[in-house]
Amino acid sequence: MEYPYILYNEVILYLESKWRRSLDDHERHLLIEGYRYGRMVEAENEIRILFAK
């Protein structure tokens, strides 16, 4: 799934400020893939909750 880049920027800026440095391209790519995976898992859990009722 693709999300608006602004959502990726939020997590990128969070880690850059936490680590006090810019992420390189590889780290950004990994972070974006992890973000997509986390959102997918979250959506699947929401669907399970809705159908369990």
Backbone as JSON, one array per atom type, in Angstrom:
{
  "sequence": "MEYPYILYNEVILYLESKWRRSLDDHERHLLIEGYRYGRMVEAENEIRILFAK",
  "N": [[0.84, -1.18, 0.0], [0.38, 2.24, -0.63], [1.04, 5.33, 0.9], [0.32, 8.79, 1.63], [3.15, 10.89, 1.2], [3.64, 12.65, 3.25], [2.96, 11.34, 5.59], [5.02, 9.51, 5.84], [7.1, 11.3, 6.17], [6.61, 12.22, 8.74], [7.36, 10.08, 10.47], [10.0, 9.81, 9.68], [11.11, 12.31, 10.38], [10.7, 12.12, 13.12], [12.49, 10.03, 13.92], [14.91, 11.14, 13.02], [15.13, 13.37, 14.66], [15.2, 12.14, 17.15], [17.53, 10.61, 16.99], [19.27, 12.56, 16.38], [20.41, 13.14, 13.87], [20.57, 13.04, 10.25], [18.78, 10.63, 8.37], [20.09, 8.09, 6.25], [19.62, 7.13, 2.77], [19.1, 4.36, 2.65], [18.26, 3.78, 5.29], [15.96, 5.36, 5.38], [14.4, 4.07, 3.45], [14.05, 1.54, 4.67], [12.62, 2.36, 6.93], [10.26, 3.36, 5.79], [9.23, 1.03, 4.57], [8.82, -0.49, 6.89], [6.9, 1.12, 8.12], [4.75, 0.88, 6.32], [4.25, -1.87, 6.62], [3.53, -2.0, 9.35], [1.18, -0.43, 9.32], [-0.41, -2.06, 7.69], [-0.7, -4.38, 9.28], [-2.05, -3.26, 11.44], [-4.45, -2.48, 10.18], [-5.46, -5.0, 9.43], [-5.95, -6.1, 11.95], [-7.95, -4.35, 12.86], [-9.99, -5.03, 11.08], [-10.49, -7.68, 11.85], [-11.49, -7.23, 14.42], [-13.84, -5.82, 13.82], [-15.35, -7.78, 12.45], [-15.65, -9.65, 14.41], [-17.62, -8.88, 16.06]],
  "CA": [[0.0, 0.0, 0.0], [1.08, 3.51, -0.67], [0.46, 6.37, 1.74], [0.86, 10.12, 1.29], [4.52, 11.02, 1.68], [3.65, 13.43, 4.5], [2.93, 10.39, 6.7], [6.38, 8.99, 5.97], [7.93, 12.38, 6.71], [6.41, 12.32, 10.18], [8.19, 9.09, 11.16], [11.39, 10.13, 9.37], [11.5, 13.43, 11.24], [10.74, 11.64, 14.5], [13.76, 9.33, 14.17], [16.03, 12.05, 12.85], [15.26, 14.21, 15.87], [15.57, 11.27, 18.27], [18.92, 10.19, 16.79], [20.02, 13.81, 16.15], [21.14, 13.09, 12.6], [19.75, 12.71, 9.09], [18.8, 9.23, 7.95], [20.54, 7.91, 4.87], [18.58, 6.6, 1.87], [18.78, 2.99, 3.05], [17.47, 3.85, 6.53], [14.63, 5.89, 5.02], [13.68, 3.0, 2.76], [13.64, 0.56, 5.69], [11.6, 2.96, 7.77], [9.02, 3.42, 5.0], [8.71, -0.35, 4.47], [8.31, -0.84, 8.22], [5.67, 1.88, 8.33], [3.7, 0.23, 5.53], [3.94, -3.15, 7.25], [2.8, -1.72, 10.58], [-0.17, 0.01, 8.98], [-1.13, -3.22, 7.17], [-1.05, -5.22, 10.43], [-3.06, -2.52, 12.18], [-5.71, -2.57, 9.42], [-5.96, -6.37, 9.55], [-6.5, -6.25, 13.3], [-9.22, -3.62, 12.91], [-10.98, -5.83, 10.34], [-10.85, -8.8, 12.72], [-12.33, -6.7, 15.52], [-15.16, -5.49, 13.27], [-16.09, -9.0, 12.1], [-15.85, -10.46, 15.61], [-18.8, -8.37, 16.79]],
  "C": [[0.88, 1.24, 0.0], [0.33, 4.51, 0.2], [1.02, 7.71, 1.31], [2.24, 10.29, 1.93], [4.61, 11.8, 2.98], [3.63, 12.49, 5.71], [4.3, 9.78, 6.92], [7.29, 10.04, 6.59], [7.81, 12.48, 8.22], [7.31, 11.34, 10.94], [9.67, 9.33, 10.88], [11.89, 11.25, 10.27], [11.59, 13.02, 12.7], [12.09, 10.96, 14.79], [14.96, 10.25, 13.99], [16.22, 12.94, 14.07], [15.68, 13.37, 17.07], [17.05, 10.89, 18.19], [19.85, 11.38, 16.54], [20.95, 13.73, 14.94], [20.17, 12.77, 11.48], [19.87, 11.22, 8.79], [19.35, 9.15, 6.53], [19.42, 7.26, 4.06], [18.15, 5.2, 2.27], [17.91, 2.98, 4.31], [16.07, 4.38, 6.25], [13.79, 4.82, 4.35], [13.18, 1.95, 3.76], [12.52, 1.1, 6.56], [10.25, 3.01, 7.06], [8.41, 2.03, 4.85], [8.14, -0.81, 5.81], [7.01, -0.13, 8.53], [4.51, 1.24, 7.58], [3.27, -1.09, 6.16], [3.12, -2.94, 8.53], [1.37, -1.28, 10.32], [-1.02, -1.14, 8.47], [-1.59, -4.12, 8.33], [-2.15, -4.55, 11.25], [-4.43, -2.61, 11.49], [-6.3, -3.97, 9.52], [-6.56, -6.62, 10.92], [-7.84, -5.54, 13.46], [-10.32, -4.41, 12.21], [-11.43, -7.01, 11.19], [-11.78, -8.37, 13.84], [-13.75, -6.42, 15.0], [-15.98, -6.73, 12.96], [-16.33, -9.89, 13.31], [-17.12, -10.05, 16.35], [-20.07, -9.01, 16.31]]
}
